[in-house]
Amino acid sequence: MATDNEILHAIMNGISFTGTKKKKEDPNKVKTKARGKKYYTGAHGSGAAKHKAEIRQKVKNRPSQRKGR
């Protein structure tokens, strides 16, 4: 429990809620988008992702979506 001194300090100065310090990432760590790409292409095994990837492929192959018509 808080002491009378701490309560008085909080009343007079207010309470500051600060977040925790975040860990710095290792600068030598390689950042990749491999996991996202696997999901996007449906390669990770999810039926829904495979279905979405199939639809994206169909849209991509439409004549109206191709470059250099």
N, C-alpha and C positions, 0 to 999 in steps of 0.2 A: 504494500500500500504506500501511497505517496505521503511524504512528510508535509507538515504545515509550510515549511520553507519552500518546498517544491511547488505546492499549490499556489502560494503567494507569487512565486516567480512566474508561473504559468498565467496567472491572472494579469499580472503587470506587463509581461513581455509577450504573451501569446504563446501558442504552441506551433511548432514548425514540423510539418509532416514531410519528410524527405524519403525518396525511394532508396532502395538498396543500391550499393555500388555494383555496376555491371562488370563482369570479367572481360578483360581485353582478349580479343581473339588472337590466336597464334599467327604472326605475320607470314610464316612459311606455309600455312595451310592453303591448299589449293581449293578454290571455290568452283564447283561445277553445277551444271543444270541437268545432270544425268538423271536424277530421280524424277524431276519434272518432265523430262523428255520421255522417260519410260511411261509415265502416266498418260501423257498427251498422245503417245502413239499406241497405247493400249497394250504395251509389252509386259506389264506387270501381272497380268492374269485376270483383271477385273472385267467382267462381262459388260458392264456399263461403259467402261473406258474403251473397250474394243469397239462397241457399237458407236460411240461418239467419234472415235478415230476413223471408222468406216464412213460415217457421214461427212466428216471433214475432208476425207480423200475424194468422195464423190463431188463435193462442192468445188474442191480445188481443180478437179478434172473437167469441170463444165467449160464449154467454149467461151462463155462470157467472163470467166475468171482467169483465163490464160493470158499471158503477156504476148504481145506481138501477134495480135489477131489476124 
